[in-house]
Amino acid sequence: MTPNVETTHDIPAPRMPARRTGGKIKSVSWRTIVLLVAPFTIVYLAFLIYPTIRVIELSFTNSDIAGVGHFIGGRNYEQLMKDPLFWASLWHTIYFIILTVVPNTLVGLVFGLMVVRLKRLRNTALALFFLPYILPVSVVTQIWLWVLDPNFGIINFLTKLKINWFSDAAWAMPSVAFVTIWWTVGFNILLFIAGLEAIPREYYEAAALDGAGGGFRAFRFITWPLLWPVTSLVLLLQLIAQWQIFNQVYLLTAGGPYNSTIVVLQYMYVRAFQQQQGGYASAISVVLFVIILVTSLVYLRFVRLRGNT
C-alpha cells in the first residue's frame, strides 16, 4: 500500500520580482530621489541656512539694517557683554521663562487629566481649551487689554482692585505670563490627552486587582512614569518658545514701564529697526541662538539621564 502523498504541483511557486541591474534603472531612481528632496533642500538652504550664515557674518560688522558696513571683528560682542540693557533684557526673559514653562506644563497636565475623564463633553471641553490657541496674538492681546483695563476692565470691576496690570512694574511681567499661559495651554492639553490615551488600561486594572488602589498612587506609579516622555516634550517645546518671547510683550507692555519687561528679542528689534544697528542686533541674535542651543542640549541631556535611571 502506498501512502497518500499530497501533491503541490497545482500551487504556483512564488515568483521573485525581476531585477534589472543596468545603469539606466539606477539613474532613474536617483533622479527621482533628487527631484523629491530638491524642493525642501532649496527652501531649507535659502530660508534657514543662508540667513543664519548671513546673520553671523553681519554680527562682525558695523552694518546698518540694510547690511551696509565694514568688518570690525568682535567689537559688537565686547560691547554686548558690557551693555546693561542687554543683561536686563536677558534677566527679564529668564524671569518670563520661570513664570511660564513649568506652570504652563502643570496647568496643561491638570486639565488634560480632567478632560480625559469626561465621556460626553470631552470634545466640547477640548475645543473650548484649544480655541484660544488658534487666535492671532493681536486678538489675544486686545482681549486681555480690555479685560485687565485699570479703569473699565472686568477683573478690576469684579475684584474692586485698582491695579494697572500692564503698567505696574511689579505686575506687568506676571500679567504677560498669565496671558501667554491662557493663550497656549490648549496645545499642551492636547499633547497630554494623546499621551494619557496611549497608556494601556490593563495597567490600571492590574494595579486594582493587586490592591495597589487608584487615585494618587496610580498616578504616581503608572501615569506619571509612562507620561514622562510627553511631559519632557512639552517642557522642551515651552522652553524653546519662551526664549523667543516677543509678540506678547511688544503688544501688551512695549517693554515698559521703564524697560522693566523688555526681553532679548525686543531689544534686538529696537537695535535693528529703531536705532539702525544691524550688526549689533545680529550679535544679539547670535548670542540668543547659542543660549537656546545650550539650554536645549543641557535639558535633553538631563532627560536622557533621567530615562536611564
Legacy VTK file of the C-alpha trace (Angstrom):
# vtk DataFile Version 3.0
C-alpha trace
ASCII
DATASET POLYDATA
POINTS 309 float
0.000 0.000 0.000
1.341 3.292 -0.915
0.875 6.215 1.463
-1.246 9.166 0.432
1.059 11.962 -0.553
-0.288 15.469 -1.013
0.824 16.928 -4.268
1.655 20.586 -4.582
2.021 20.848 -8.328
-1.274 22.813 -8.512
0.044 25.556 -6.210
2.112 28.065 -8.160
5.528 28.731 -6.735
6.223 32.296 -5.649
7.899 34.323 -8.300
10.696 36.680 -7.498
10.378 40.170 -8.933
12.512 40.801 -11.914
15.601 42.844 -11.356
17.492 44.936 -13.750
20.967 45.939 -12.778
21.634 48.194 -15.677
22.811 51.731 -15.168
19.541 53.081 -16.553
17.430 51.866 -13.621
19.865 53.296 -11.089
19.952 56.669 -12.793
16.162 56.889 -12.833
15.888 56.064 -9.132
18.487 58.625 -8.165
16.786 61.208 -10.353
13.522 60.544 -8.570
15.182 60.918 -5.168
16.794 64.182 -6.174
13.512 65.555 -7.520
11.720 64.669 -4.284
14.402 66.077 -1.994
15.338 69.151 -4.033
12.351 71.419 -3.145
12.835 71.003 0.587
16.621 71.309 0.290
16.390 74.508 -1.735
13.903 76.100 0.650
15.932 74.961 3.679
19.170 76.376 2.315
17.611 79.601 1.062
15.459 80.486 4.061
17.339 78.951 7.011
20.978 78.125 6.360
21.844 81.190 4.277
20.134 83.702 6.634
21.877 82.064 9.601
25.275 82.362 7.956
24.482 85.919 6.901
23.487 86.961 10.425
26.697 85.500 11.851
28.650 87.408 9.217
26.847 90.677 9.969
27.495 90.293 13.697
31.162 91.033 12.995
30.394 94.276 11.155
29.015 97.724 11.958
26.302 97.316 9.331
23.010 99.160 9.375
19.644 97.487 8.818
20.381 97.238 5.077
23.589 95.303 5.731
25.902 98.107 4.627
29.055 98.361 6.738
32.547 97.045 7.217
34.237 94.383 9.315
35.027 95.360 12.931
35.888 91.973 14.441
34.383 91.089 17.795
33.691 94.655 18.864
29.912 94.085 18.883
30.270 91.145 21.248
32.594 93.117 23.523
30.066 95.946 23.679
27.249 93.462 24.250
28.949 91.970 27.294
29.129 95.480 28.807
25.607 96.522 27.833
23.433 96.768 30.983
20.184 96.851 28.990
21.087 93.579 27.271
21.654 91.888 30.632
18.396 93.374 31.900
16.541 92.013 28.876
18.176 88.615 29.408
17.043 88.548 33.034
13.510 89.574 32.039
13.427 86.719 29.519
14.593 84.237 32.158
12.003 85.618 34.578
9.314 85.097 31.943
10.528 81.518 31.398
10.262 80.854 35.144
6.718 82.221 35.149
5.522 80.208 32.144
7.374 76.978 31.316
6.653 74.834 34.385
3.279 76.474 35.272
2.058 76.089 31.684
3.060 72.434 31.718
1.379 71.784 35.060
-1.834 73.522 34.006
-1.872 71.512 30.787
-1.369 68.275 32.725
-4.123 69.031 35.253
-6.676 69.973 32.617
-5.599 67.041 30.465
-6.308 64.668 33.355
-9.693 66.308 33.826
-10.708 66.284 30.164
-9.636 62.678 29.547
-12.059 61.509 32.263
-15.006 63.102 30.535
-17.199 60.927 28.344
-19.929 63.022 26.755
-18.438 66.503 26.852
-14.800 65.658 26.100
-14.757 67.097 22.583
-16.589 70.227 23.710
-14.222 70.817 26.610
-11.177 70.186 24.425
-12.490 72.619 21.800
-13.021 75.314 24.439
-9.486 74.879 25.782
-7.933 74.755 22.298
-9.860 77.727 20.872
-7.539 80.447 22.289
-4.516 78.715 20.752
-5.782 79.289 17.212
-6.408 83.003 17.787
-3.853 85.506 16.422
-1.677 87.119 19.042
-3.094 90.552 18.174
-6.612 89.350 19.012
-5.437 87.725 22.251
-3.666 90.866 23.436
-6.627 93.091 22.594
-8.956 90.826 24.577
-6.764 90.982 27.660
-6.029 94.685 27.354
-9.777 95.144 27.670
-10.290 92.537 30.408
-7.411 93.931 32.507
-8.025 97.581 31.763
-7.361 99.509 35.020
-10.450 101.715 34.606
-13.054 99.670 32.751
-11.700 96.103 32.921
-13.832 93.214 34.153
-11.210 91.943 36.595
-10.797 95.229 38.450
-14.565 95.740 38.405
-15.333 92.333 39.945
-12.473 92.347 42.455
-12.689 96.068 43.308
-8.946 96.327 42.701
-7.132 99.324 41.270
-4.164 97.615 39.648
-2.537 98.782 36.430
-1.795 95.245 35.296
0.410 96.139 32.325
1.724 99.486 33.610
2.882 98.453 37.073
6.445 97.112 37.096
5.531 94.513 39.721
2.525 93.164 37.814
3.438 93.669 34.159
5.528 90.558 33.544
3.287 88.209 35.603
0.315 89.555 33.648
2.045 88.869 30.327
2.899 85.381 31.574
-0.743 84.749 32.554
-1.969 85.831 29.127
0.622 83.570 27.485
-0.471 80.551 29.535
-4.140 81.225 28.735
-3.277 81.508 25.049
-1.030 78.438 24.645
-2.152 75.896 27.257
-4.658 74.311 24.843
-1.834 72.816 22.781
-0.272 71.294 25.900
-3.625 69.839 26.935
-3.923 68.195 23.517
-0.470 66.614 23.862
-1.189 65.346 27.364
-4.523 63.843 26.320
-2.778 61.995 23.494
-0.191 60.678 25.975
-2.837 59.654 28.524
-4.898 57.790 25.961
-1.795 55.895 24.835
-1.371 54.321 28.303
-2.895 50.791 28.252
-5.904 50.416 30.562
-4.630 46.974 31.554
-2.007 48.578 33.801
-4.673 50.248 35.924
-6.773 47.090 36.013
-3.814 45.009 37.125
-2.954 47.535 39.819
-6.531 47.451 41.089
-6.525 43.634 41.218
-3.231 43.650 43.122
-4.684 46.030 45.690
-2.450 48.929 44.665
-5.512 51.125 44.507
-6.123 54.145 42.299
-6.084 57.876 42.678
-2.745 59.393 43.540
-0.961 56.031 43.835
-1.998 55.089 40.315
-0.889 58.496 39.051
2.460 58.278 40.835
3.444 54.757 39.841
1.663 54.301 36.490
0.502 57.533 34.884
3.451 59.803 35.653
6.270 57.421 34.611
4.508 56.489 31.364
3.597 60.111 30.686
7.125 61.427 31.238
8.123 61.307 27.513
5.183 63.595 26.678
5.938 65.813 29.669
9.577 66.196 28.641
8.489 67.085 25.104
6.067 69.740 26.377
8.748 71.226 28.625
11.259 71.368 25.775
8.787 72.998 23.384
7.817 75.526 26.040
11.458 76.275 26.863
12.375 76.974 23.244
9.215 79.010 22.597
9.514 81.201 25.701
13.132 82.058 24.986
11.749 83.683 21.827
9.080 85.759 23.581
8.385 88.994 21.711
4.820 89.482 20.436
3.002 89.479 23.779
5.450 91.834 25.429
5.557 94.180 22.451
1.762 94.415 22.177
0.889 94.442 25.889
3.630 96.492 27.541
6.001 97.618 24.752
8.813 96.713 27.146
7.640 99.119 29.829
7.227 100.523 32.258
10.767 101.904 32.177
12.134 98.830 30.342
11.016 96.561 33.198
9.611 93.987 30.749
11.916 94.394 27.757
13.108 90.978 26.564
16.023 89.914 24.381
14.133 89.755 21.086
12.543 93.121 21.710
15.916 94.645 22.500
17.222 93.185 19.252
14.250 94.718 17.442
14.963 98.133 18.978
18.620 97.999 17.975
17.867 96.818 14.445
14.762 98.726 13.357
14.730 101.787 15.597
18.413 102.518 16.017
19.503 101.081 12.629
22.291 98.975 14.174
22.032 95.796 12.137
25.450 94.459 13.122
24.804 94.875 16.841
21.334 93.345 16.510
22.877 90.395 14.662
25.280 89.863 17.545
22.316 89.792 19.949
20.553 87.205 17.793
23.671 85.017 17.627
24.060 85.107 21.417
20.378 84.236 21.854
20.740 81.353 19.398
23.692 79.977 21.358
21.779 80.312 24.639
18.760 78.428 23.242
21.006 75.735 21.782
22.956 75.224 25.007
19.879 75.157 27.247
18.147 72.694 24.902
21.174 70.373 24.849
21.507 70.535 28.637
17.811 69.763 29.046
17.979 66.840 26.592
20.994 65.500 28.472
19.038 65.720 31.720
16.081 63.900 30.151
18.362 61.148 28.838
19.981 60.678 32.238
16.588 60.548 33.899
15.411 57.980 31.371
18.431 55.789 32.079
17.789 55.885 35.818
LINES 1 310
309 0 1 2 3 4 5 6 7 8 9 10 11 12 13 14 15 16 17 18 19 20 21 22 23 24 25 26 27 28 29 30 31 32 33 34 35 36 37 38 39 40 41 42 43 44 45 46 47 48 49 50 51 52 53 54 55 56 57 58 59 60 61 62 63 64 65 66 67 68 69 70 71 72 73 74 75 76 77 78 79 80 81 82 83 84 85 86 87 88 89 90 91 92 93 94 95 96 97 98 99 100 101 102 103 104 105 106 107 108 109 110 111 112 113 114 115 116 117 118 119 120 121 122 123 124 125 126 127 128 129 130 131 132 133 134 135 136 137 138 139 140 141 142 143 144 145 146 147 148 149 150 151 152 153 154 155 156 157 158 159 160 161 162 163 164 165 166 167 168 169 170 171 172 173 174 175 176 177 178 179 180 181 182 183 184 185 186 187 188 189 190 191 192 193 194 195 196 197 198 199 200 201 202 203 204 205 206 207 208 209 210 211 212 213 214 215 216 217 218 219 220 221 222 223 224 225 226 227 228 229 230 231 232 233 234 235 236 237 238 239 240 241 242 243 244 245 246 247 248 249 250 251 252 253 254 255 256 257 258 259 260 261 262 263 264 265 266 267 268 269 270 271 272 273 274 275 276 277 278 279 280 281 282 283 284 285 286 287 288 289 290 291 292 293 294 295 296 297 298 299 300 301 302 303 304 305 306 307 308
